[in-house]
Amino acid sequence: MPDAWAEAERRLGYTFADRRLLATCFTHASYASEHGCASNERLEFLGDAVLDFLVADELYAAGGASEGEMTARRIRYVAAQPLAEAVRRAGLDAFLLHVGAPGEKAVSSLFEALTAGIYLDGGLDAARAFVRAKLLVAADSEPNYKGDLQEWLQARGLPTAAYETLSREGATHAPLFTVRAAGGGESAVGRGGSLRAAQKDAAKKLLDRLRAGAGGEE
C-alpha cells in the first residue's frame, strides 16, 4: 500500500529509504502471525533503549535539573500513556497492522518501534528529530499536572499519587467523571468529561494544595 505508506511518512515527518522496514514498524505480532511476516517486536525492544537514551540526552542538555528531577521527567515522557497519545496525536495509529482493535500497549509500543526504525534507517539524528517533534515538544506544549504531581512527590521521597474513580454520571455522549487523587497526606477531587480529564483536574488541585501547605514551594 504505497500511497498509505507515503501518508504515514508525511505524518512521521521522515521518509524511509527502506520501505520494508517502515512496514515492519507498523506490523503488530497479531497481524504477523496470521500473515507470516515479521512483526515489530524486535524493533520495540531496540526502540525502548534508543528512546530512553534520546530523552535522557535531551534532559541533560537542557541543564538545570537534578538527577532525581531528570529521572522523574524521563519516566514521565516514556510511559505508555504519553507514547500512545503521541501516536494518536500524529494519526499514526491508523496505519497499525493489527488483528482486532489494538490495545493501549500495542499503540504505545508503536512509538518505540518507529523510533527504532527511523534510527536504523536514518541514524541517531533522524531518530532524535522524530522524538523531539512528536513526543517532547508536543508533551511540553500542554500542562501535565499528573506528571508535575509525580515529580513533586518523588522529589520528596513520597509514594506516587493514587487515583480513585468516584463516579460516572450523565448521558453516554456527555459523561461527567469524578476522581479523587491522593498523595503526600492530602487528597483532592476533580471532574471532567473523560476519565483522563478528571484525573488531570484532581492532580492539579492536589498539587496546588500540597504546594500551598509547603509554603508555596515549587
C-alpha positions as CSV (number, residue, x, y, z in Angstrom):
1,M,0.0,0.0,0.0
2,P,2.5,2.6,-1.3
3,D,0.0,5.6,-1.1
4,A,-0.8,4.8,2.5
5,W,2.9,4.5,3.4
6,A,3.5,7.9,1.8
7,E,0.9,9.4,4.0
8,A,2.4,7.6,7.0
9,E,5.8,9.1,6.2
10,R,4.2,12.5,5.9
11,R,2.7,12.2,9.4
12,L,6.0,10.9,10.7
13,G,8.0,13.8,9.2
14,Y,10.5,11.2,7.9
15,T,10.9,9.4,4.6
16,F,12.3,5.8,4.8
17,A,15.0,4.6,2.4
18,D,13.8,1.1,3.2
19,R,10.1,0.8,2.8
20,R,10.1,-2.8,4.1
21,L,11.5,-1.6,7.4
22,L,8.7,1.0,7.5
23,A,6.1,-1.7,7.0
24,T,7.6,-3.8,9.8
25,C,7.5,-0.9,12.2
26,F,3.7,-0.9,11.8
27,T,3.2,-4.7,11.9
28,H,1.9,-6.0,15.3
29,A,2.6,-9.6,16.3
30,S,-1.1,-10.4,16.0
31,Y,-1.1,-9.5,12.3
32,A,2.3,-11.0,11.6
33,S,1.3,-14.4,13.0
34,E,-1.7,-14.6,10.7
35,H,0.1,-13.3,7.6
36,G,3.5,-15.0,8.0
37,C,5.6,-11.8,8.1
38,A,7.9,-10.1,10.5
39,S,6.5,-8.2,13.5
40,N,7.7,-5.0,15.2
41,E,8.5,-6.8,18.5
42,R,12.3,-6.7,17.9
43,L,12.0,-3.0,16.9
44,E,10.1,-2.3,20.1
45,F,13.0,-3.7,22.1
46,L,15.6,-1.6,20.4
47,G,13.3,1.5,20.3
48,D,12.8,1.3,24.1
49,A,16.6,1.7,24.6
50,V,17.0,4.3,21.9
51,L,14.1,6.3,23.3
52,D,15.4,6.2,26.8
53,F,18.8,7.5,25.7
54,L,17.4,10.3,23.5
55,V,15.1,11.6,26.2
56,A,17.8,11.4,28.8
57,D,20.2,13.2,26.5
58,E,17.7,16.0,25.8
59,L,17.0,16.4,29.5
60,Y,20.7,16.5,30.3
61,A,21.4,19.1,27.5
62,A,18.6,21.3,28.8
63,G,20.6,21.7,32.1
64,G,19.5,23.0,35.5
65,A,17.6,19.9,36.8
66,S,18.9,17.5,39.4
67,E,19.4,13.8,38.8
68,G,16.1,13.0,40.5
69,E,14.2,15.6,38.5
70,M,15.6,14.3,35.2
71,T,14.8,10.7,36.2
72,A,11.2,11.6,37.0
73,R,10.8,13.6,33.8
74,R,12.3,10.8,31.7
75,I,9.9,8.3,33.3
76,R,7.0,10.6,32.6
77,Y,7.9,11.1,28.9
78,V,8.5,7.4,28.1
79,A,5.5,5.9,30.0
80,A,2.8,4.1,27.9
81,Q,0.2,6.8,28.1
82,P,2.2,9.7,26.7
83,L,3.7,7.4,24.0
84,A,0.2,6.3,22.9
85,E,-1.0,9.9,23.0
86,A,1.9,10.9,20.7
87,V,1.0,8.2,18.2
88,R,-2.7,9.2,18.2
89,R,-1.9,12.9,18.0
90,A,0.1,12.3,14.8
91,G,-2.6,10.0,13.5
92,L,-0.1,7.1,13.2
93,D,-2.3,4.5,14.8
94,A,-4.4,4.5,11.6
95,F,-1.6,2.6,9.9
96,L,-1.0,-0.1,12.6
97,L,-1.5,-3.6,11.1
98,H,-3.3,-5.4,13.9
99,V,-5.8,-8.2,14.2
100,G,-8.8,-6.8,16.1
101,A,-8.9,-3.5,18.0
102,P,-5.4,-2.6,19.2
103,G,-5.0,-2.0,23.0
104,E,-3.0,0.7,24.6
105,K,0.1,-1.4,24.8
106,A,0.1,-2.0,21.0
107,V,-0.3,1.7,20.3
108,S,2.3,2.9,22.8
109,S,4.8,0.2,21.5
110,L,4.3,1.5,18.0
111,F,6.1,4.7,19.0
112,E,9.1,2.6,20.3
113,A,9.1,0.6,17.0
114,L,9.1,3.7,14.9
115,T,11.9,5.3,16.9
116,A,14.0,2.2,16.3
117,G,13.0,2.0,12.6
118,I,14.0,5.6,12.0
119,Y,17.2,5.1,13.9
120,L,18.2,2.1,11.8
121,D,17.1,3.7,8.5
122,G,18.5,7.3,9.1
123,G,20.7,7.3,12.1
124,L,20.5,8.8,15.6
125,D,19.9,12.4,14.4
126,A,16.9,11.4,12.5
127,A,15.5,9.5,15.5
128,R,16.2,12.5,17.7
129,A,14.3,14.8,15.4
130,F,11.3,12.4,15.4
131,V,11.3,12.0,19.2
132,R,11.7,15.7,19.8
133,A,8.9,16.7,17.4
134,K,6.4,14.0,18.1
135,L,6.9,13.5,21.9
136,L,8.9,16.1,23.7
137,V,7.8,19.4,22.1
138,A,4.1,18.2,22.0
139,A,4.2,17.0,25.6
140,D,5.7,20.3,26.8
141,S,3.1,22.4,24.9
142,E,0.2,21.5,27.3
143,P,0.1,21.3,31.1
144,N,0.9,17.9,32.5
145,Y,-0.5,18.1,36.0
146,K,-0.2,14.4,36.7
147,G,3.5,14.4,35.7
148,D,4.1,17.6,37.7
149,L,2.5,16.0,40.8
150,Q,4.5,12.8,40.4
151,E,7.7,14.9,40.2
152,W,6.8,16.9,43.3
153,L,6.1,13.8,45.3
154,Q,9.2,11.9,44.0
155,A,11.5,14.8,44.7
156,R,10.4,14.5,48.4
157,G,10.7,10.7,48.6
158,L,6.9,10.2,48.7
159,P,4.9,7.5,47.0
160,T,3.3,8.1,43.7
161,A,-0.2,9.6,43.8
162,A,-3.2,7.2,43.7
163,Y,-6.3,7.9,41.6
164,E,-9.8,6.6,42.5
165,T,-12.8,7.0,40.2
166,L,-15.7,8.0,42.4
167,S,-18.5,8.3,39.9
168,R,-19.5,8.5,36.2
169,E,-22.7,10.4,35.5
170,G,-24.5,12.0,32.6
171,A,-25.5,10.7,29.2
172,T,-23.3,8.3,27.2
173,H,-22.4,11.1,24.7
174,A,-21.7,13.6,27.5
175,P,-20.4,11.9,30.6
176,L,-19.0,13.5,33.7
177,F,-16.3,11.7,35.7
178,T,-15.4,12.4,39.3
179,V,-12.0,11.3,40.5
180,R,-10.1,11.6,43.8
181,A,-6.3,12.0,43.8
182,A,-4.4,11.2,47.0
183,G,-0.8,11.7,47.8
184,G,1.5,13.4,50.3
185,G,-1.0,13.0,53.1
186,E,-3.6,15.1,51.2
187,S,-6.4,14.4,48.6
188,A,-8.4,16.4,46.1
189,V,-11.4,15.7,43.9
190,G,-11.5,16.6,40.2
191,R,-14.1,16.4,37.5
192,G,-14.1,16.2,33.7
193,G,-15.7,14.9,30.6
194,S,-13.3,12.0,30.4
195,L,-11.5,9.9,33.0
196,R,-8.2,11.4,31.9
197,A,-9.5,15.0,32.2
198,A,-10.9,14.3,35.6
199,Q,-7.6,12.8,36.8
200,K,-5.8,15.9,35.5
201,D,-8.2,18.2,37.3
202,A,-7.7,16.2,40.5
203,A,-3.9,16.2,40.1
204,K,-3.8,20.0,39.6
205,K,-6.0,20.6,42.7
206,L,-3.9,18.2,44.8
207,L,-0.6,19.8,43.6
208,D,-1.9,23.3,44.4
209,R,-2.9,22.1,47.9
210,L,0.5,20.4,48.5
211,R,2.4,23.4,47.4
212,A,0.3,25.8,49.5
213,G,0.9,23.5,52.5
214,A,4.6,23.6,51.8
215,G,4.7,27.4,51.7
216,G,4.2,27.7,48.0
217,E,7.5,26.0,47.1
218,E,7.8,24.6,43.5
